[in-house]
Amino acid sequence: MSGHGEDALVSSELVRSYVITGGRQLPTDDELSLHTLVTLAPGRQLPLTAGPEVRAIWELCSGGYLAVVEVAAHLGLPVGVARLLLTDLAEQGHLLRRAAPPRAKPQERAVIEKVLHGLLKAL
């Protein structure tokens, strides 16, 4: 059984997410993955009707590329809510998106050891 304060915290977070998204359905992973990099498009102005979350995204993304998951973490928002807000900004032309870099391919142990030995000799 949870205490009174815990129930209030959970319900207030759910209500807050609903208010921020306007009750809209969250985007699928295909539209904007967690590792997609986003930044502000050059020459764009913050919309006058921007809410506090969009203003925070604007400030964060003005410094360069960030992953979607980083934006969500900085804002303290659920990832789905951050993805919805970022998708809105991208559709309005305010954000540039770049696919996440491809995963590194595993290398053979012998190659890694040769590189390590070469680095150690350079010291």
Protein Blocks (a to p, Z undefined) as FASTA:
>chain_A
ZZfklmmmmmmmmmmmmmmnnopacddfklocfklccdddehiacdfklcfklmmmmmmm
mnoccdfklmmmmnopafklmmmmmmmmmmnopaccdddddddddddfklmmmmmmmmmm
mZZ
